[in-house]
Amino acid sequence: MKIHTTQNLSSLGRMQSTNSSTIPNEEIRLNYSEQMRKLKSSSLNDTYESHVSFKGKKEFLKAGKAAAEKIKNTAGKEKKWYDKFLTGGVFDKMLDLMSHEVFVQAAISAVICCLLRPVTIMALPAKDKDNNKYASAHSISSGFVGVISSLLISVPFSKGLRYAQKNLLHKLKEEHIKKMFPQVDIKSITNADGTRKPISEWLDKYGNKFETDTKDVMMAAKPRPISVMSESTLKELGADVDLKAMSGKPVSEWVTRDGKKLNFRPQDMFVQIKEEGMGTNYFSLGLADKNFLAETFEKLDINTIEKEGKRINPLEWKNKDGSQFMPDLLDNVFLSSWKETFEATPLYSGLKRTTTGKKPETKYCAYQKNAKDYNPSKVPDKLGTKISQEMLNADDTNTVLYKLLGWLPDIVTRPVVAASTIALIPFVLKRVFHLEKKKKPEQAIAEQNNQMNTAKDETVRKAAA
C-alpha cells in the first residue's frame, strides 16, 4: 500500500497575486458561495452507496417545504397567487402525498396511462380504430384505478409504517434493536427500573447520541490552499493577514498584521493525500487517526502530536530525529470554509472498512452527525460515530424491509386492482370514446339464440293462456 501527500504548494504560494483583480468583492463572494452551497449541497453524492430511490424527490420536497415556510414568515408583504398557493393547505397535502413512494409511482403511471399512452395509441394507423379505442380505454382505466387504489390503500399504510418507524422503535425487543442497529448501546435504552427510555436519550457504543441515519454523514467545505483564501476567511479562521503585504512570499513565511506567525486550529488544517486504490482525499490534521498519520508520514514522531490527550498545532509537531515536522507545512495545508466554495467533502480520519459482496472493496469510513455540539457550518472539534460496514449492512437490510412493507399492500391488492381495471373499461369506452365494447361472434350468436328462444317461449305462453 502506498500513501503519500500530493503536490507541493510552495510555488503556488509564491505566485499568488493580491491585486484587486484577483481578490473578489467580499460581499459578492459570501453571497454567491452561500447561495451556491445551498443550491448544490442537495446534489452531493452520499459517501456510501445508497439503495434508496427517489432521492431527488426527497430533496425537492425539502426545497418546497423550505420555500413555503419562508413565504409564511414574510410579514407586511402583499402575497401573489402563487405565494398563497405555496402557503395553502392544498400544497401541504401535495407535498405529503409526494413523500409516499407508492403513490408517486402510481401518479407517474397515471400520467402515462391516462394521457401519453392513449394519445400514442390513437395516433397509430389501424384498419379498425375501435381496437385502438379499446386499448386506450384499458390504459386509462389502469392509470385511474392505480391512483385511486394507492390513495385508499397504500398511502394510509405508508403513513402508518412511517409512524411506526418514528415512534415505535423503542417498543421492539432488544434482540431486534441490536440486529437493526448494531451500534446501539443496549444498556442505555432502559431506565434503572427496566422501563424503556425515549429514543432521544439512547446512546451508542461510542458514548455518542444514538443516530439511525448512516447516509447523511459529516461533511466539510472542500478545502482550498491557504494562498487562494480571502482576507476575511483567513481572519475568521484565526489569521488576520494583509495579503498585499505578503504578496510574493511562500505561505510558510506569512505573518499576521501584528507580526505573529499564522495559527489555525488543527481541525481546520487539511492535507491532500493520495493512496493507491483510494484516490485523492482530504484529511484534517486535527481529526486524522494517529496510526494513519504515522503510516502516512514515516518521519513523524507520533508522540509529539498531542499534549494531555489533546491534538496540538501541527507546526509544533516533531520528526523522529527531533527536527520540525515539515517546515513548509503551511505551503501544503488546505483550509475549509463555506465562504470559499459550495463543494463539500466527507470528513475522514483514515480508518477503513471493507465492503461485502462478490468484489470486496476497501473504503474510508465516514462519520454520523452525532458528535456533541456539531455545527455543519464549520469543521467539528470531534468526529461522530464511525460508520462501520456492519452498520451499513444492517441499514441495507432495514431499507429492504421498509420497502417491502411499504409495497406490500400494493402487491397484495393487485388482483383486486386488475379486476377493477377490467370492470371500468366498458365505462371508459362508453363515456370517453362513445363506443360499446364489441362482442365476440360466438357471444353475439348465443345472445341472439337466447332472444329467439325467449320470444318463442313467450308466444307459447300467450297461446296457452
C-alpha positions as CSV (number, residue, x, y, z in Angstrom):
1,M,0.0,0.0,0.0
2,K,1.3,3.4,-1.0
3,I,0.3,6.6,0.8
4,H,1.7,10.0,0.1
5,T,0.8,13.6,0.2
6,T,0.2,15.3,-3.1
7,Q,1.9,18.2,-4.9
8,N,3.9,20.8,-3.0
9,L,2.1,24.1,-3.0
10,S,5.0,26.3,-2.2
11,S,5.2,27.6,-5.8
12,L,1.5,28.4,-5.6
13,G,2.1,30.5,-2.5
14,R,4.9,32.4,-4.2
15,M,2.9,33.1,-7.3
16,Q,-0.1,34.4,-5.5
17,S,-1.3,37.8,-6.8
18,T,-3.2,40.1,-4.4
19,N,-4.2,42.9,-6.7
20,S,-7.8,44.0,-6.9
21,S,-8.5,41.8,-10.0
22,T,-7.7,38.6,-8.2
23,I,-9.4,39.3,-4.8
24,P,-13.2,39.3,-5.4
25,N,-15.5,41.6,-3.5
26,E,-16.1,40.0,-0.1
27,E,-19.9,40.6,-0.1
28,I,-20.2,39.1,-3.6
29,R,-18.0,36.2,-2.6
30,L,-20.0,35.5,0.5
31,N,-23.5,35.8,-1.1
32,Y,-22.5,33.8,-4.2
33,S,-20.8,31.0,-2.3
34,E,-23.5,30.7,0.3
35,Q,-26.3,30.6,-2.2
36,M,-24.5,28.1,-4.5
37,R,-23.6,25.9,-1.5
38,K,-27.3,25.7,-0.5
39,L,-28.2,25.0,-4.1
40,K,-25.6,22.4,-4.8
41,S,-25.4,20.6,-1.4
42,S,-28.5,18.7,-2.0
43,S,-27.0,17.1,-5.1
44,L,-23.8,15.9,-3.4
45,N,-23.3,12.2,-3.7
46,D,-23.6,10.2,-0.4
47,T,-20.3,8.9,1.0
48,Y,-21.8,5.4,0.9
49,E,-23.7,3.5,-1.8
50,S,-27.4,4.5,-1.4
51,H,-30.0,2.0,-2.5
52,V,-32.9,4.2,-1.5
53,S,-34.7,5.5,-4.6
54,F,-36.4,8.8,-5.1
55,K,-33.5,10.7,-3.5
56,G,-34.0,13.6,-5.9
57,K,-37.7,13.7,-5.0
58,K,-36.8,14.0,-1.3
59,E,-34.6,16.9,-1.9
60,F,-37.3,18.6,-4.0
61,L,-39.7,18.1,-1.1
62,K,-37.3,19.7,1.3
63,A,-36.8,22.7,-1.0
64,G,-40.6,23.0,-1.4
65,K,-41.2,23.0,2.3
66,A,-38.5,25.5,2.9
67,A,-39.9,27.8,0.3
68,A,-43.4,27.6,1.7
69,E,-42.1,28.2,5.2
70,K,-40.1,31.3,4.1
71,I,-43.2,32.8,2.5
72,K,-45.3,32.1,5.6
73,N,-42.8,34.0,7.7
74,T,-42.9,37.0,5.3
75,A,-44.8,39.7,7.2
76,G,-46.2,43.0,5.8
77,K,-45.9,42.0,2.2
78,E,-48.7,41.5,-0.3
79,K,-48.8,37.9,-1.4
80,K,-49.3,36.9,-5.0
81,W,-51.5,34.0,-6.1
82,Y,-48.5,31.6,-6.2
83,D,-47.5,32.7,-2.7
84,K,-51.0,31.9,-1.4
85,F,-50.8,28.5,-3.2
86,L,-47.5,27.6,-1.6
87,T,-48.7,28.5,1.8
88,G,-52.1,26.9,1.4
89,G,-53.3,23.5,2.7
90,V,-53.6,22.1,-0.8
91,F,-49.8,22.5,-1.4
92,D,-49.1,20.9,2.0
93,K,-51.2,17.9,1.1
94,M,-49.5,17.6,-2.2
95,L,-46.1,17.6,-0.5
96,D,-47.3,14.9,1.9
97,L,-48.6,12.7,-0.9
98,M,-45.3,13.1,-2.8
99,S,-43.4,11.7,0.2
100,H,-45.0,8.3,-0.3
101,E,-43.1,6.3,-2.9
102,V,-46.0,4.0,-3.9
103,F,-48.3,7.0,-4.7
104,V,-45.6,8.8,-6.7
105,Q,-45.1,5.7,-8.8
106,A,-48.9,5.4,-9.3
107,A,-49.2,9.1,-10.2
108,I,-46.4,8.9,-12.8
109,S,-48.1,5.8,-14.2
110,A,-51.4,7.6,-14.3
111,V,-50.0,10.4,-16.4
112,I,-48.5,7.9,-18.8
113,C,-51.6,5.6,-18.9
114,C,-54.3,8.3,-19.0
115,L,-52.6,10.7,-21.3
116,L,-49.4,9.8,-23.1
117,R,-50.2,6.1,-24.0
118,P,-53.8,6.8,-25.3
119,V,-52.6,9.6,-27.5
120,T,-49.8,7.4,-28.9
121,I,-52.2,4.5,-29.5
122,M,-54.9,6.6,-31.2
123,A,-52.2,8.1,-33.4
124,L,-51.1,4.7,-34.7
125,P,-52.6,3.6,-38.1
126,A,-55.0,0.7,-37.8
127,K,-57.7,-1.0,-40.0
128,D,-60.1,-1.0,-37.1
129,K,-59.9,2.2,-35.0
130,D,-62.2,0.6,-32.5
131,N,-59.3,-1.7,-31.4
132,N,-57.2,1.3,-30.7
133,K,-60.0,2.8,-28.7
134,Y,-60.3,-0.4,-26.7
135,A,-56.6,-0.4,-25.9
136,S,-56.7,3.3,-24.9
137,A,-59.7,2.6,-22.6
138,H,-57.7,-0.2,-21.0
139,S,-54.8,2.1,-20.4
140,I,-56.9,4.9,-19.0
141,S,-58.7,2.5,-16.7
142,S,-55.4,1.1,-15.4
143,G,-54.0,4.5,-14.6
144,F,-57.1,5.8,-12.9
145,V,-57.6,2.6,-10.8
146,G,-53.9,2.7,-9.8
147,V,-54.1,6.2,-8.4
148,I,-57.4,5.5,-6.5
149,S,-56.1,2.3,-5.0
150,S,-52.9,3.9,-3.9
151,L,-54.8,6.7,-2.2
152,L,-57.2,4.4,-0.5
153,I,-54.9,1.6,0.5
154,S,-51.1,2.2,0.0
155,V,-50.9,5.8,1.3
156,P,-52.6,5.1,4.7
157,F,-50.5,2.0,5.2
158,S,-47.3,4.0,4.3
159,K,-48.3,6.7,6.8
160,G,-48.8,4.0,9.5
161,L,-45.4,2.5,8.6
162,R,-43.7,5.9,8.9
163,Y,-45.3,6.5,12.3
164,A,-44.2,3.1,13.5
165,Q,-40.6,3.8,12.3
166,K,-40.5,7.0,14.2
167,N,-42.5,6.3,17.4
168,L,-42.5,2.5,18.0
169,L,-38.8,1.6,17.6
170,H,-38.3,1.7,21.4
171,K,-41.0,-0.9,21.8
172,L,-39.1,-3.6,19.9
173,K,-37.4,-6.4,21.7
174,E,-33.7,-5.9,22.5
175,E,-32.5,-8.6,20.1
176,H,-34.4,-6.9,17.2
177,I,-33.0,-3.5,18.1
178,K,-29.4,-4.9,18.2
179,K,-29.9,-6.6,14.8
180,M,-31.3,-3.5,13.2
181,F,-28.8,-1.1,14.8
182,P,-25.5,-2.9,15.8
183,Q,-24.0,0.4,17.1
184,V,-26.6,0.9,19.8
185,D,-25.5,0.6,23.5
186,I,-28.3,-1.7,24.6
187,K,-27.7,-0.8,28.2
188,S,-28.5,2.8,27.6
189,I,-32.1,2.2,26.3
190,T,-33.6,1.3,29.7
191,N,-34.0,3.0,33.0
192,A,-32.9,1.5,36.3
193,D,-36.4,0.2,36.8
194,G,-36.4,-1.6,33.5
195,T,-38.7,0.7,31.6
196,R,-37.6,2.0,28.2
197,K,-36.1,5.4,27.7
198,P,-37.2,7.7,24.9
199,I,-35.1,7.2,21.7
200,S,-33.7,10.7,22.1
201,E,-31.9,9.5,25.3
202,W,-30.3,6.4,23.8
203,L,-26.5,6.2,23.3
204,D,-24.3,4.2,21.0
205,K,-21.3,2.1,21.9
206,Y,-19.0,5.1,21.5
207,G,-20.9,7.2,24.0
208,N,-22.5,9.4,21.3
209,K,-26.2,10.1,20.9
210,F,-27.8,7.2,19.1
211,E,-28.4,8.0,15.5
212,T,-30.1,5.7,12.9
213,D,-29.0,7.6,9.7
214,T,-25.9,6.2,8.0
215,K,-26.3,8.1,4.7
216,D,-26.3,11.7,5.8
217,V,-22.7,11.9,7.1
218,M,-20.4,14.6,8.4
219,M,-19.2,16.9,5.7
220,A,-16.9,19.9,5.4
221,A,-16.5,22.6,2.8
222,K,-14.0,21.3,0.2
223,P,-10.6,22.5,1.5
224,R,-8.6,25.0,-0.6
225,P,-5.0,26.2,-0.4
226,I,-4.2,29.0,2.0
227,S,-2.7,31.0,-0.8
228,V,-6.1,31.5,-2.5
229,M,-8.1,32.3,0.6
230,S,-9.6,35.8,1.1
231,E,-8.5,38.0,4.0
232,S,-11.9,37.8,5.7
233,T,-11.9,34.0,5.6
234,L,-8.4,33.8,7.0
235,K,-9.3,36.2,9.7
236,E,-12.4,34.1,10.5
237,L,-10.2,31.1,10.8
238,G,-7.7,32.8,13.2
239,A,-5.2,34.6,11.0
240,D,-5.6,38.4,10.3
241,V,-3.3,38.7,7.3
242,D,-2.5,41.6,5.0
243,L,-2.5,39.7,1.7
244,K,-0.9,42.6,-0.3
245,A,2.0,42.8,2.2
246,M,2.5,39.0,1.8
247,S,2.5,39.1,-2.0
248,G,5.3,37.0,-3.5
249,K,6.1,35.2,-0.3
250,P,5.5,31.5,0.4
251,V,2.7,30.9,2.9
252,S,5.2,29.4,5.4
253,E,6.7,32.9,5.7
254,W,3.5,34.8,6.1
255,V,2.7,36.7,9.3
256,T,-0.4,38.4,10.7
257,R,-0.8,42.2,10.8
258,D,0.7,42.2,14.3
259,G,3.7,40.2,13.2
260,K,2.8,36.8,14.5
261,K,3.1,33.5,12.7
262,L,-0.1,32.0,11.2
263,N,-2.0,30.0,13.7
264,F,-5.0,27.8,12.8
265,R,-7.0,25.1,14.7
266,P,-5.6,21.7,13.9
267,Q,-9.1,20.7,12.8
268,D,-9.1,23.4,10.1
269,M,-5.8,22.3,8.6
270,F,-6.2,19.7,5.9
271,V,-3.6,17.8,3.8
272,Q,-4.4,16.3,0.5
273,I,-3.4,12.6,0.5
274,K,-3.4,10.1,-2.4
275,E,-3.5,6.4,-1.6
276,E,-3.3,3.7,-4.2
277,G,-6.7,2.3,-4.8
278,M,-8.4,5.0,-2.7
279,G,-7.9,8.1,-4.9
280,T,-7.1,11.6,-3.6
281,N,-8.9,12.8,-0.4
282,Y,-8.6,15.5,2.3
283,F,-7.7,14.8,5.9
284,S,-7.9,17.2,8.9
285,L,-4.7,17.1,10.9
286,G,-6.8,17.6,14.0
287,L,-9.1,14.7,13.3
288,A,-7.0,12.2,11.5
289,D,-6.3,8.9,13.2
290,K,-2.8,8.7,14.9
291,N,-2.0,5.4,13.2
292,F,-3.0,6.7,9.8
293,L,-0.7,9.8,10.4
294,A,2.2,7.6,11.4
295,E,1.7,5.4,8.3
296,T,1.4,8.4,6.0
297,F,4.3,10.5,7.4
298,E,7.0,7.9,8.2
299,K,9.4,10.6,9.7
300,L,6.8,11.9,12.1
301,D,7.2,11.3,15.8
302,I,3.6,10.4,16.6
303,N,4.2,11.0,20.3
304,T,4.6,14.7,19.7
305,I,1.3,15.5,18.1
306,E,-0.7,15.6,21.4
307,K,-0.4,17.1,24.9
308,E,-2.5,15.8,27.7
309,G,-4.6,13.9,25.2
310,K,-5.3,17.0,23.0
311,R,-4.1,17.5,19.5
312,I,-1.7,20.4,19.3
313,N,-0.8,22.8,16.4
314,P,0.9,20.7,13.7
315,L,3.6,23.5,13.4
316,E,4.8,22.2,16.8
317,W,5.0,18.5,15.7
318,K,8.4,16.9,15.6
319,N,10.1,14.3,13.5
320,K,11.7,11.3,15.0
321,D,15.1,13.0,14.8
322,G,13.8,16.0,16.8
323,S,13.6,18.3,13.8
324,Q,10.4,20.3,13.0
325,F,7.8,18.4,11.1
326,M,7.5,19.8,7.6
327,P,8.9,23.4,8.0
328,D,6.9,24.3,4.8
329,L,3.7,22.7,6.1
330,L,1.6,25.8,5.6
331,D,2.5,25.8,1.9
332,N,0.9,22.3,1.7
333,V,-2.1,23.0,4.0
334,F,-5.6,23.4,2.8
335,L,-8.4,25.3,4.8
336,S,-12.1,24.6,4.8
337,S,-14.6,27.4,4.7
338,W,-18.1,27.6,3.2
339,K,-17.3,31.2,2.3
340,E,-14.9,30.0,-0.3
341,T,-16.8,27.1,-2.0
342,F,-20.1,25.4,-2.3
343,E,-18.4,22.0,-2.8
344,A,-18.3,19.5,0.1
345,T,-16.2,16.6,1.0
346,P,-16.8,13.8,3.7
347,L,-14.8,14.1,6.9
348,Y,-12.4,11.1,7.0
349,S,-10.0,10.1,9.8
350,G,-8.1,7.4,7.7
351,L,-9.9,4.4,9.3
352,K,-11.2,2.0,6.7
353,R,-13.9,-0.6,6.1
354,T,-14.2,-3.5,3.6
355,T,-17.4,-3.8,1.6
356,T,-19.1,-7.2,1.5
357,G,-20.2,-8.9,-1.7
358,K,-18.6,-10.7,-4.7
359,K,-15.9,-8.0,-5.1
360,P,-14.9,-6.6,-1.7
361,E,-13.5,-3.0,-1.8
362,T,-11.6,-1.0,0.8
363,K,-13.1,2.4,1.6
364,Y,-12.6,5.1,4.1
365,C,-15.1,5.3,7.0
366,A,-17.2,8.4,7.3
367,Y,-19.0,9.5,10.5
368,Q,-22.5,10.2,11.7
369,K,-23.6,13.7,12.6
370,N,-24.0,12.9,16.3
371,A,-20.9,14.5,17.8
372,K,-21.5,16.8,20.7
373,D,-22.0,20.5,19.7
374,Y,-21.7,19.5,16.0
375,N,-22.2,22.5,13.7
376,P,-22.2,21.8,10.0
377,S,-21.1,25.4,9.2
378,K,-17.5,24.6,10.4
379,V,-15.1,21.7,10.9
380,P,-16.1,20.0,14.2
381,D,-13.8,19.6,17.2
382,K,-14.7,15.9,17.3
383,L,-16.0,13.3,14.9
384,G,-19.2,11.5,15.4
385,T,-19.7,7.7,15.4
386,K,-17.7,5.8,12.8
387,I,-19.9,4.2,10.2
388,S,-18.8,0.6,10.0
389,Q,-19.6,-1.9,7.3
390,E,-21.7,-3.8,9.9
391,M,-23.8,-0.7,10.3
392,L,-24.2,-0.3,6.5
393,N,-25.2,-3.9,6.0
394,A,-27.8,-3.6,8.7
395,D,-29.1,-0.4,7.2
396,D,-29.4,-2.1,3.8
397,T,-31.4,-4.9,5.4
398,N,-33.6,-2.3,7.1
399,T,-34.1,-0.4,3.8
400,V,-35.2,-3.6,2.0
401,L,-37.6,-4.5,4.9
402,Y,-39.2,-1.0,4.9
403,K,-39.6,-1.1,1.1
404,L,-41.2,-4.5,1.2
405,L,-43.6,-3.3,3.9
406,G,-44.3,-0.2,2.0
407,W,-45.1,-2.0,-1.2
408,L,-46.9,-5.0,0.5
409,P,-50.5,-3.5,0.3
410,D,-50.0,-2.6,-3.3
411,I,-48.7,-6.1,-4.1
412,V,-51.5,-7.9,-2.2
413,T,-54.3,-5.9,-3.8
414,R,-53.0,-6.3,-7.4
415,P,-55.8,-8.9,-8.2
416,V,-58.5,-6.5,-7.0
417,V,-56.9,-3.6,-8.9
418,A,-56.7,-5.7,-12.1
419,A,-60.4,-6.8,-11.7
420,S,-61.4,-3.2,-11.2
421,T,-59.5,-2.1,-14.3
422,I,-61.3,-4.6,-16.4
423,A,-64.7,-3.6,-14.9
424,L,-64.0,0.0,-15.7
425,I,-63.2,-0.5,-19.4
426,P,-66.8,-0.5,-20.6
427,F,-67.5,2.7,-18.8
428,V,-64.5,4.5,-20.3
429,L,-65.3,3.1,-23.8
430,K,-68.8,4.5,-23.5
431,R,-68.2,7.8,-21.7
432,V,-64.9,8.8,-23.3
433,F,-64.9,7.1,-26.8
434,H,-68.8,6.7,-27.1
435,L,-68.3,3.1,-28.1
436,E,-69.8,-0.1,-26.8
437,K,-67.5,-2.9,-26.2
438,K,-67.5,-5.3,-29.2
439,K,-68.8,-8.8,-28.5
440,K,-67.2,-11.9,-29.9
441,P,-69.1,-13.6,-32.8
442,E,-70.0,-16.7,-30.8
443,Q,-71.1,-14.5,-27.9
444,A,-73.4,-12.5,-30.3
445,I,-74.9,-15.7,-31.8
446,A,-75.5,-17.1,-28.3
447,E,-77.3,-13.9,-27.3
448,Q,-79.3,-13.9,-30.5
449,N,-80.4,-17.6,-29.9
450,N,-81.4,-16.7,-26.3
451,Q,-83.5,-13.9,-27.6
452,M,-85.2,-16.1,-30.1
453,N,-85.8,-18.8,-27.5
454,T,-87.3,-16.2,-25.2
455,A,-89.6,-14.9,-27.9
456,K,-90.8,-18.5,-28.7
457,D,-91.4,-19.2,-25.0
458,E,-93.4,-16.0,-24.7
459,T,-95.5,-16.9,-27.8
460,V,-96.2,-20.4,-26.4
461,R,-97.2,-18.9,-23.0
462,K,-99.7,-16.5,-24.6
463,A,-101.2,-19.2,-26.8
464,A,-101.6,-21.4,-23.8
465,A,-103.3,-18.6,-21.9
